[in-house]
């Protein structure tokens, strides 16, 4: 696992050389191909080196991180055209990828905390440095304070565990079972805010709306998944107390998912609609993890990977429209089918994946989550039906509003999609629908 870290660290000088924008992206794709061909022992931690390790869950998330980061560069071609602090932008993305790579591959609980919080800094830089409106400072502060407010208890909880056990290796912690209310709350809240759970989700739409397209992609693609990954690792050594208290989080996230789905139907900003839909999806993921059963575990892992690709792709689409019209308002982005008929297909494909239509990974993830939640309690069926129905409703609302209708007469000059944009969307959509063929990696052996 160390070799990939060195690969990333030695890419840093590339950022400062002239005309190296696409070279950095090619190197990330190269790293992706190396990482995919890694021999991975699916049942266990493997590729151990210097407290770095990899099991099936971290393997999937690291792969998603590298993929989304390389696509972020492809989406940010505008920065390259205007040479807007380009070298710093590249450095920021490489630094972010290093942080994410370390978060998913370290085996030490404290190091995991360190990089989990460290990934916040480059994201903040992206929002404040390359965002669009002056409100981006406020959005950055929201992101910072929501996340840091609950991460101090997590740090104290980790220190307590170390004090008790003199060991912080995540792999060894699974043989323990802590039955303590305060420890449980302090270990879990940080991840629930990061996911984000309903009630503590307010930083997410703000951050998304103000972030540049690369910031939105990384937020939707990876940042929301850090919380789920943390819950996977932490709930293992708090099983007794989890079985007592988890019903709280399941209720909040399912009812919250339904409320947020209704909220989506009121949005008039494309980006904020996609951001709120992420909260609804993550609500189901939290519900699945908290049932503490095998189906929930598999379904939440699958849905997180699927949602990462699909949501990131939808932010790219919203950005393509924004670059043409200089507006994200649904009232101005109407009748796009007349201007960019080819993009209508991509809107359709990605939105159908968002509402879990076959053959996307989201479908299998949602089926597993529904399976796990209904086996936990049949009453969850009501909320699940509503969430699934409204998920389709706001997807169709977004599609019909942007693609159909009478277009704005103020649009006098226009360029249709570029080949770079079509490639970008294809690279989001293809893994989302092709990985269903190798679903045994995600379902059976996890």
Number of C-alpha atoms within 10 A of each C-alpha: 20 15 9 15 15 11 14 17 13 10 18 18 10 17 21 15 10 9 13 15 20 14 13 19 18 13 16 24 17 12 18 19 13 11 17 14 8 11 9 16 13 16 10 14 18 16 16 15 12 9 13 18 22 23 19 18 20 18 20 19 25 23 17 20 24 22 20 26 23 23 25 22 23 19 24 18 15 12 14 17 9 9 10 12 12 20 20 14 22 21 18 19 24 23 19 23 24 22 22 24 24 24 28 25 25 24 22 18 23 18 17 20 17 15 19 22 16 18 21 20 15 21 25 21 18 23 26 24 17 20 24 14 13 10 14 24 17 15 24 24 15 17 22 17 12 18 22 16 13 20 23 14 19 23 18 14 19 19 16 13 17 15 11 9 11 10 13 18 16 18 15 11 19 15 9 12 14 17 15 12 13 11 19 21 16 19 24 21 21 24 26 26 24 25 27 27 27 22 10 15 20 18 21 26 21 20 29 27 26 25 28 23 29 27 28 30 27 25 22 28 28 24 22 24 26 22 23 24 21 23 21 18 16 19 21 19 20 21 18 14 17 21 12 11 14 17 16 11 19 22 15 16 29 27 22 22 31 23 16 26 27 20 15 26 18 11 17 16 19 25 28 22 24 26 24 24 27 25 26 29 26 28 28 32 29 28 28 30 28 26 24 20 14 15 22 29 24 24 28 30 27 27 27 29 23 29 28 28 30 30 26 28 28 26 25 25 25 20 23 19 21 17 12 15 17 12 16 19 17 16 15 20 25 20 18 23 17 14 17 16 14 14 21 18 13 18 21 16 18 26 24 20 25 27 23 23 16 13 16 27 30 31 21 22 30 24 15 23 30 23 17 25 25 16 16 17 11 10 11 18 15 12 18 21 13 17 25 20 14 24 26 17 17 24 24 16 14 21 18 16 19 24 23 15 15 13 18 14 7 8 11 6 7 10 8 13 16 10 9 12 17 15 13 20 25 16 16 24 21 12 17 22 17 13 16 20 10 9 14 11 14 21 18 8 13 16
